[in-house]
Amino acid sequence: MTKVRINPLTRAHGYMAVEVDIQNGEVVDAWSSGLLFRGFEAMLKNRSPHDAVYLTQRICGICSSAHAMASSIALENAFDISVPKNGYILRNLTFGADMLQNHLRNIYLLVIPDYITAPGGAPGGPPNNDDIRLPKAVNDRIQAHYLEALETSDLAHKAVAAFGGKAPHLQSIIAGGVTEQVLTDRIMHYQSLVSQIHSFVTEKMIPDIEDLSRYYDDYFNIGRGYGNLLSFGMFPVGANNEDRIFKAGVLRNGQDNGNFDPDKITQDIARAWYRGDEGARAPFDGESTPFPQKADAYSWIKAPRYGGEPFEGGPLARMWFSGIYKNGISVMDRLMARAIETKEIAEKVNDWIHELVPDMPTINWINPLPASGEAAGLVDSMRGTLAHWIRVQNHRIAAYRIITPSAWNLSPRDGEGRKGPVEEALIGTPVANRDNPVEVGRVIRSFDPCISCAVHVLQKDGTSKPWRQF
C-alpha cells in the first residue's frame, strides 16, 4: 500500500481531503478533494441583483470583503455605474484590512505550526514533533508571536469594521461605492489600528518568516508545480475600476505569457461531482447540477483553466507581477511573498487614507438598477483570483457564476487529465514519515486553502447525507 489519505486536512478553511501516492519516500501522484458543495449560484437565481453583494459574502467568513468587491464590480460593469474617488478608496481600505487579518491568521495559525513546537493547548492541533529544526530560542520567540498574532489579527478585523460596518460580512460595500462617510474619528481609529499591525508585521512577522526560510531552505526547491501564475490585479482604482494597484499578469511555465485575457477562462467538470462530463466551457455555459454518484469524480470543486491550462494565484503571483518579489516558485516563496505582501498592504492603506476628501461623495446611487445587463467582476483576493459573473433579466438574476481562488489552486484533474496546481505541486515532495506526512501539509498550506465556499447538501427529508465516496 503506497497511498496515504488525509481526510480532513487540518488547519485549512473548510473540509478538504488529499490522497498521495508515496513511493521510495517521495510523492509520485496526488488527488485534492473539496468535500463541500457550493450552492450559492443556485441560491442567487431569480433574486434581486441588489442581493448579490450581501449573499455572496456569506460564501466565506474569512474573505467576505473580496466577494463584496467582486459582486459590486460585476454590477457596476453590467450597468455602467461609476464609483467616486472616496468610494473606491474606502473600499480598498476595508478590503486591505481584511487582507491583513487573513495573512496574519494564515501564517501564524495555519502555517507556522508545521515548523515549530506549538504552544500547549494551541488551537492549531496537536504539536508537530517531526522535522523541527529551529533552535529553542528561535522556536520560543515564534511561539510567543503565534499568540500575539491572534490579537493582532483582531485589530485588523476592527479596522475592517471601521468603514465596513462590521466584520465579517460587510454592510457598506455595494454597487456604486460605499455607504459609509469619511469621518475624522473613523480615520484616526483606522490609522491607529493599522499602525499597530504594521509594527507587528515589520518587527516580528517578517523576521519570523526569514528565520523559517533559513532553517527550512530546502523548501525553496519543493512545491513548484507547473510554474504557472495568474493574477487579475488587486485594489481597483478609477471611476470604472479601470486600473489596479497590484497589476494583472500571466506567467506560464516561469515565462511571461502576455496580457491577461478574461475570455480565456473556462471550467471543466470531468472529475467534479456535477452532472455531465463536457470539456472546458465558458463560466455561463458550464453545468452546475450536483451529481455525487458520478463515476471517476472526487471533488465538489470544478477545474478552472486559463487558456486550457491550470494556474495558481495568490500573493506570490501578485508580488511577482508587481516586481516586488520574484525569487522563485515554491513552498517557501509562497510564504515569503505572503509576509512581504502583508507589509506592502499595511504601508499602502496608510498612504491611501490621506487621499480621502471629507464632505465629498462616497457612493453613486443607482436605484432602481436597469432591467437587464451582463458582466463579470474580476479581482484578486486573499488566496488569488476571484471572479463573479452576473446575468440580469427583467430586474432578476437569471444566472450567476463564481470561481473562487481555491477552485483554481485546489482543482481536481480536468478532462485532459491535467492535475490541479496543488496536485502538481505535491509531486516530488519528500516524505520522511508516511504516518505523519508533515511535508505534504506544508506544501498544501502554502496555498492558504479555503473550502468554506460551500453549503451542506441535504436529502429531501432534511437529513444530512455524506457525499464523500472513496
C-alpha positions as CSV (number, residue, x, y, z in Angstrom):
1,M,0.0,0.0,0.0
2,T,1.6,3.2,-1.1
3,K,-1.3,5.6,-0.9
4,V,-1.9,7.8,2.2
5,R,-5.2,9.7,2.6
6,I,-5.5,12.7,4.9
7,N,-9.2,13.4,5.5
8,P,-9.9,16.0,6.6
9,L,-6.8,18.1,6.2
10,T,-6.5,20.2,9.4
11,R,-5.6,23.9,9.6
12,A,-7.5,24.7,6.4
13,H,-10.7,26.7,6.0
14,G,-13.4,24.1,5.3
15,Y,-13.4,20.4,4.6
16,M,-10.6,19.2,2.4
17,A,-9.0,15.8,1.8
18,V,-5.9,14.9,-0.1
19,E,-4.6,11.5,-1.2
20,V,-1.0,11.0,-2.1
21,D,0.9,8.1,-3.6
22,I,4.2,7.8,-1.8
23,Q,7.0,5.6,-3.3
24,N,10.6,5.4,-2.2
25,G,10.0,8.3,0.2
26,E,8.6,10.7,-2.4
27,V,5.1,11.7,-3.6
28,V,4.6,10.4,-7.1
29,D,0.9,11.3,-7.5
30,A,-1.8,13.3,-5.7
31,W,-5.5,13.9,-5.6
32,S,-7.1,17.0,-4.0
33,S,-10.7,16.9,-2.9
34,G,-13.1,19.6,-1.8
35,L,-15.7,18.0,0.4
36,L,-18.4,20.7,0.5
37,F,-21.0,21.6,-2.2
38,R,-21.2,25.2,-3.2
39,G,-24.8,26.1,-3.7
40,F,-24.7,29.9,-3.9
41,E,-25.0,30.0,-7.7
42,A,-28.4,28.3,-7.3
43,M,-29.4,30.4,-4.3
44,L,-28.9,33.7,-6.3
45,K,-31.1,32.7,-9.2
46,N,-34.3,34.8,-9.5
47,R,-33.3,37.2,-6.7
48,S,-32.8,40.9,-6.9
49,P,-29.4,42.0,-8.2
50,H,-29.0,44.1,-5.0
51,D,-28.9,40.8,-3.0
52,A,-25.8,39.5,-4.8
53,V,-23.3,41.7,-2.8
54,Y,-24.7,40.5,0.6
55,L,-25.4,36.8,-0.2
56,T,-22.1,36.2,-1.9
57,Q,-20.2,37.5,1.2
58,R,-21.7,34.5,3.1
59,I,-19.6,32.2,0.8
60,C,-16.7,32.7,3.2
61,G,-16.3,34.5,6.6
62,I,-12.5,34.8,6.2
63,C,-12.7,36.8,2.9
64,S,-16.2,38.2,2.7
65,S,-14.9,41.7,1.6
66,A,-13.4,40.1,-1.5
67,H,-16.8,38.8,-2.6
68,A,-18.3,42.2,-1.9
69,M,-15.8,43.7,-4.2
70,A,-16.2,41.2,-7.0
71,S,-20.0,41.3,-6.9
72,S,-20.1,45.1,-6.8
73,I,-17.8,45.4,-9.7
74,A,-19.8,42.9,-11.7
75,L,-22.9,45.0,-11.2
76,E,-21.1,48.2,-12.0
77,N,-19.8,46.7,-15.2
78,A,-23.2,45.3,-16.1
79,F,-25.0,48.7,-15.6
80,D,-22.2,51.2,-16.3
81,I,-22.1,52.6,-12.8
82,S,-19.1,54.8,-11.9
83,V,-17.6,55.0,-8.4
84,P,-16.5,58.3,-6.8
85,K,-12.9,58.5,-5.6
86,N,-13.8,58.4,-1.9
87,G,-15.8,55.2,-2.7
88,Y,-13.0,53.2,-4.2
89,I,-10.5,54.4,-1.6
90,L,-12.8,53.3,1.2
91,R,-13.3,50.0,-0.5
92,N,-9.6,49.4,-0.7
93,L,-9.0,50.5,2.9
94,T,-11.7,48.0,4.0
95,F,-10.5,45.2,1.7
96,G,-6.9,45.9,2.6
97,A,-7.6,45.5,6.3
98,D,-9.4,42.2,5.6
99,M,-6.3,41.1,3.6
100,L,-4.2,41.8,6.7
101,Q,-6.3,39.7,9.1
102,N,-6.3,36.8,6.6
103,H,-2.5,36.8,6.1
104,L,-1.8,37.1,9.8
105,R,-4.1,34.1,10.6
106,N,-2.8,32.1,7.7
107,I,0.9,32.5,8.6
108,Y,0.6,32.0,12.3
109,L,-2.5,30.0,13.0
110,L,-2.4,27.7,10.0
111,V,1.2,27.5,8.6
112,I,3.7,28.1,11.4
113,P,2.6,25.0,13.5
114,D,4.1,22.9,10.7
115,Y,7.5,24.3,11.5
116,I,7.6,24.9,15.3
117,T,6.7,23.2,18.5
118,A,3.4,24.9,19.1
119,P,2.3,26.3,22.5
120,G,0.4,23.8,24.7
121,G,-3.3,24.0,24.1
122,A,-2.9,25.9,20.9
123,P,-5.9,25.8,18.6
124,G,-3.8,24.6,15.7
125,G,-4.0,21.0,16.8
126,P,-1.5,18.6,18.5
127,P,2.2,19.7,18.4
128,N,4.2,18.5,15.4
129,N,7.3,16.6,16.6
130,D,8.6,15.6,13.1
131,D,11.3,17.7,11.3
132,I,11.5,20.5,13.9
133,R,14.8,22.3,13.1
134,L,14.6,25.7,14.8
135,P,16.9,26.4,17.8
136,K,15.0,26.6,21.1
137,A,15.4,30.4,21.3
138,V,14.0,30.9,17.8
139,N,11.2,28.4,18.4
140,D,10.2,30.1,21.7
141,R,10.2,33.6,20.1
142,I,8.0,32.5,17.2
143,Q,5.8,30.6,19.7
144,A,5.2,33.9,21.6
145,H,4.5,35.7,18.3
146,Y,1.9,33.0,17.4
147,L,-0.2,34.1,20.3
148,E,0.4,37.8,19.7
149,A,-0.6,37.3,16.0
150,L,-4.1,36.2,17.1
151,E,-4.6,39.5,18.9
152,T,-3.1,41.5,16.0
153,S,-5.5,39.9,13.5
154,D,-8.3,41.0,15.8
155,L,-7.1,44.6,15.3
156,A,-7.3,44.1,11.6
157,H,-10.9,43.0,11.9
158,K,-11.7,46.1,13.8
159,A,-10.1,48.1,11.0
160,V,-12.4,46.3,8.6
161,A,-15.4,47.3,10.7
162,A,-14.3,51.0,10.8
163,F,-15.6,51.5,7.2
164,G,-17.3,48.2,6.6
165,G,-19.9,48.4,9.4
166,K,-18.9,45.0,10.8
167,A,-16.7,42.1,10.1
168,P,-17.1,39.6,8.6
169,H,-19.9,40.1,6.1
170,L,-19.7,43.8,5.5
171,Q,-22.7,46.1,5.1
172,S,-21.2,49.2,3.4
173,I,-19.7,48.0,0.1
174,I,-22.4,48.0,-2.7
175,A,-22.6,48.8,-6.4
176,G,-21.6,52.4,-6.8
177,G,-19.3,52.7,-3.9
178,V,-19.5,52.7,-0.1
179,T,-22.4,53.7,2.2
180,E,-20.1,55.0,5.0
181,Q,-19.0,58.6,5.3
182,V,-15.4,60.0,5.6
183,L,-15.4,60.9,9.3
184,T,-12.3,62.1,11.2
185,D,-12.8,59.9,14.2
186,R,-13.0,56.8,12.0
187,I,-9.9,57.8,10.0
188,M,-7.9,58.2,13.3
189,H,-9.2,54.9,14.6
190,Y,-8.3,53.1,11.4
191,Q,-4.8,54.7,11.3
192,S,-4.2,53.7,15.0
193,L,-5.1,50.0,14.3
194,V,-3.0,49.8,11.1
195,S,0.0,51.4,12.8
196,Q,-0.1,48.6,15.4
197,I,-0.4,45.9,12.7
198,H,2.4,47.4,10.7
199,S,4.7,47.3,13.7
200,F,4.0,43.6,14.4
201,V,4.5,42.7,10.7
202,T,7.8,44.5,10.3
203,E,9.3,43.8,13.7
204,K,8.1,40.2,14.2
205,M,6.4,38.5,11.3
206,I,8.9,39.3,8.6
207,P,11.9,38.2,10.8
208,D,10.0,35.0,11.8
209,I,9.4,34.0,8.1
210,E,13.0,34.9,7.3
211,D,14.1,32.5,10.1
212,L,11.9,29.8,8.7
213,S,13.4,30.3,5.3
214,R,16.9,29.9,6.7
215,Y,16.3,26.7,8.6
216,Y,14.0,25.2,6.0
217,D,15.8,26.4,2.9
218,D,15.2,23.1,1.1
219,Y,11.5,24.3,0.8
220,F,12.7,26.8,-1.8
221,N,13.0,23.7,-4.0
222,I,9.8,21.9,-3.0
223,G,6.3,22.5,-4.3
224,R,6.9,24.4,-7.5
225,G,4.2,22.8,-9.6
226,Y,3.6,24.0,-13.1
227,G,5.3,27.4,-12.7
228,N,2.0,29.0,-13.9
229,L,1.0,32.2,-12.1
230,L,-2.2,34.2,-12.7
231,S,-3.4,37.5,-11.3
232,F,-6.5,39.6,-12.1
233,G,-4.9,42.6,-10.4
234,M,-5.9,43.8,-6.9
235,F,-7.1,47.1,-5.3
236,P,-9.1,48.7,-8.2
237,V,-8.8,52.4,-8.7
238,G,-10.6,54.8,-11.1
239,A,-14.3,55.6,-11.5
240,N,-14.8,52.4,-13.6
241,N,-12.2,50.2,-11.8
242,E,-10.1,50.6,-14.8
243,D,-6.7,50.2,-13.1
244,R,-5.2,48.2,-10.3
245,I,-2.6,49.0,-7.6
246,F,-1.2,45.4,-7.9
247,K,-1.1,44.6,-11.7
248,A,-2.7,41.7,-13.5
249,G,-0.4,39.2,-15.2
250,V,0.1,35.7,-16.6
251,L,3.2,33.6,-16.1
252,R,3.3,30.3,-18.0
253,N,6.0,27.8,-17.0
254,G,8.0,30.5,-15.4
255,Q,7.8,32.8,-18.5
256,D,5.8,36.0,-19.1
257,N,2.8,34.9,-21.2
258,G,1.5,38.3,-22.3
259,N,-1.5,40.3,-21.1
260,F,-4.4,38.8,-19.2
261,D,-7.5,38.0,-21.3
262,P,-10.6,37.2,-19.3
263,D,-12.2,35.4,-22.3
264,K,-9.7,32.6,-21.8
265,I,-11.2,31.5,-18.5
266,T,-13.1,28.2,-18.6
267,Q,-14.2,25.5,-16.2
268,D,-14.1,21.7,-16.6
269,I,-16.3,19.2,-14.6
270,A,-14.9,15.9,-15.8
271,R,-13.7,14.9,-12.2
272,A,-16.1,17.0,-10.2
273,W,-19.5,15.9,-8.7
274,Y,-21.7,17.7,-11.3
275,R,-23.9,16.2,-13.9
276,G,-22.2,15.8,-17.3
277,D,-18.6,15.3,-18.5
278,E,-18.2,18.0,-21.1
279,G,-14.8,19.6,-21.6
280,A,-13.8,23.2,-21.0
281,R,-16.7,25.6,-21.1
282,A,-17.1,29.3,-20.5
283,P,-18.5,30.0,-17.0
284,F,-22.1,30.6,-18.1
285,D,-22.1,27.6,-20.4
286,G,-21.0,25.0,-17.8
287,E,-23.2,22.6,-15.8
288,S,-23.7,23.1,-12.1
289,T,-26.2,20.4,-11.2
290,P,-24.9,18.3,-8.3
291,F,-24.4,14.6,-9.1
292,P,-22.5,12.9,-6.2
293,Q,-22.8,9.4,-7.8
294,K,-20.7,10.4,-10.8
295,A,-18.0,7.8,-11.6
296,D,-14.4,8.9,-11.5
297,A,-15.3,12.2,-9.8
298,Y,-13.6,13.1,-6.5
299,S,-14.3,16.7,-5.7
300,W,-17.0,19.3,-5.4
301,I,-14.5,21.8,-6.9
302,K,-14.6,22.3,-10.6
303,A,-11.4,22.7,-12.6
304,P,-10.9,26.3,-13.7
305,R,-8.4,26.8,-16.6
306,Y,-6.9,29.7,-18.3
307,G,-6.1,29.1,-22.0
308,G,-6.7,25.4,-21.2
309,E,-4.0,25.2,-18.5
310,P,-4.0,25.1,-14.7
311,F,-2.8,28.3,-13.0
312,E,-2.2,29.2,-9.3
313,G,-2.9,32.6,-7.8
314,G,-2.2,34.4,-4.6
315,P,0.4,36.7,-3.0
316,L,3.3,35.1,-4.9
317,A,1.6,35.9,-8.3
318,R,0.8,39.5,-7.2
319,M,4.3,40.2,-5.8
320,W,5.8,38.7,-8.9
321,F,3.8,40.8,-11.4
322,S,4.4,43.9,-9.2
323,G,8.1,43.3,-9.3
324,I,8.4,43.2,-5.5
325,Y,9.3,39.5,-5.1
326,K,10.5,37.3,-8.0
327,N,12.8,34.8,-6.3
328,G,11.1,31.6,-7.4
329,I,8.0,29.4,-7.2
330,S,8.0,27.1,-4.2
331,V,6.6,26.5,-0.7
332,M,8.9,28.9,0.9
333,D,8.5,31.5,-1.9
334,R,4.7,31.5,-1.2
335,L,5.3,32.1,2.5
336,M,7.8,34.8,1.9
337,A,5.5,36.5,-0.7
338,R,2.6,36.4,1.7
339,A,4.6,38.1,4.5
340,I,6.0,40.7,2.1
341,E,2.5,41.4,0.8
342,T,1.3,41.9,4.3
343,K,3.9,44.6,4.9
344,E,3.1,46.2,1.5
345,I,-0.6,46.4,2.2
346,A,-0.1,47.8,5.7
347,E,2.0,50.6,4.2
348,K,-0.3,51.3,1.2
349,V,-3.5,51.6,3.2
350,N,-1.8,54.2,5.4
351,D,-1.0,56.2,2.3
352,W,-4.4,55.8,0.8
353,I,-6.2,57.1,3.8
354,H,-4.6,60.5,3.2
355,E,-6.3,60.6,-0.2
356,L,-9.8,60.7,1.3
357,V,-11.6,64.1,0.9
358,P,-14.2,65.0,3.6
359,D,-17.6,66.1,2.5
360,M,-17.2,64.5,-0.9
361,P,-19.5,61.7,-2.1
362,T,-18.6,58.0,-1.3
363,I,-21.3,56.4,-3.5
364,N,-23.1,56.9,-6.8
365,W,-26.6,55.8,-6.0
366,I,-28.4,54.0,-8.9
367,N,-31.9,52.9,-7.8
368,P,-33.6,51.1,-9.4
369,L,-31.0,49.3,-11.3
370,P,-31.6,48.8,-15.1
371,A,-33.8,45.8,-16.1
372,S,-31.1,43.8,-17.9
373,G,-27.4,43.5,-18.1
374,E,-24.5,41.0,-18.0
375,A,-20.9,41.4,-16.9
376,A,-18.0,40.0,-14.8
377,G,-16.4,41.3,-11.7
378,L,-12.8,40.1,-11.5
379,V,-10.5,40.9,-8.6
380,D,-7.6,39.3,-6.7
381,S,-8.4,38.3,-3.1
382,M,-6.6,36.7,-0.2
383,R,-5.7,33.4,-1.9
384,G,-5.7,34.5,-5.5
385,T,-8.0,35.2,-8.4
386,L,-11.8,35.7,-7.7
387,A,-14.4,36.1,-10.4
388,H,-18.1,36.7,-10.3
389,W,-20.3,36.7,-13.5
390,I,-23.9,38.0,-13.3
391,R,-26.7,38.0,-15.9
392,V,-29.8,40.1,-15.1
393,Q,-33.1,39.9,-16.9
394,N,-36.3,41.7,-16.0
395,H,-34.7,43.0,-12.8
396,R,-33.9,39.5,-11.6
397,I,-30.7,37.4,-11.6
398,A,-31.0,35.0,-14.4
399,A,-27.6,33.4,-13.8
400,Y,-24.7,33.8,-11.5
401,R,-21.3,32.1,-11.7
402,I,-18.4,32.3,-9.2
403,I,-14.9,30.9,-9.5
404,T,-13.0,31.3,-6.2
405,P,-9.2,31.3,-5.7
406,S,-9.2,27.9,-4.1
407,A,-11.1,26.5,-7.1
408,W,-8.1,27.5,-9.2
409,N,-5.4,26.3,-6.7
410,L,-7.2,23.1,-5.4
411,S,-8.9,21.9,-8.6
412,P,-9.1,18.3,-9.5
413,R,-7.9,16.9,-12.8
414,D,-9.7,18.1,-15.9
415,G,-11.0,16.1,-18.9
416,E,-7.5,16.1,-20.4
417,G,-6.0,14.5,-17.2
418,R,-4.2,17.7,-16.2
419,K,-3.8,17.8,-12.4
420,G,-4.8,20.9,-10.4
421,P,-2.0,23.2,-9.2
422,V,-1.8,21.7,-5.7
423,E,-1.8,18.2,-7.0
424,E,1.1,19.0,-9.4
425,A,3.0,20.9,-6.7
426,L,2.9,17.8,-4.4
427,I,4.7,15.7,-7.0
428,G,8.3,15.1,-5.9
429,T,7.7,16.1,-2.3
430,P,10.0,14.1,0.0
431,V,8.2,12.3,2.9
432,A,10.2,11.1,5.8
433,N,7.4,9.5,7.8
434,R,4.4,8.3,5.9
435,D,2.4,8.0,9.2
436,N,2.9,11.8,9.7
437,P,3.5,13.3,6.3
438,V,4.1,16.8,7.6
439,E,5.8,17.7,4.3
440,V,2.5,17.2,2.4
441,G,0.7,19.6,4.7
442,R,3.4,22.2,4.3
443,V,3.0,22.2,0.5
444,I,-0.8,22.4,0.7
445,R,-0.9,25.1,3.4
446,S,1.5,27.3,1.4
447,F,-1.5,27.9,-0.9
448,D,-3.7,29.1,2.0
449,P,-6.5,26.7,1.1
450,C,-10.2,27.6,1.7
451,I,-13.0,25.1,1.0
452,S,-15.6,27.0,3.0
453,C,-17.2,28.4,-0.2
454,A,-20.0,25.8,0.3
455,V,-23.2,24.7,1.9
456,H,-24.1,21.2,3.0
457,V,-26.2,19.0,0.8
458,L,-29.4,17.7,2.3
459,Q,-31.8,14.9,1.4
460,K,-35.4,15.7,0.9
461,D,-36.2,14.5,4.4
462,G,-33.8,17.1,5.7
463,T,-31.2,14.7,7.0
464,S,-27.5,15.1,6.2
465,K,-26.0,12.9,3.5
466,P,-22.3,12.1,3.4
467,W,-21.4,12.6,-0.2
468,R,-17.8,11.7,0.1
469,Q,-17.0,8.5,-1.8
470,F,-13.7,6.7,-1.7
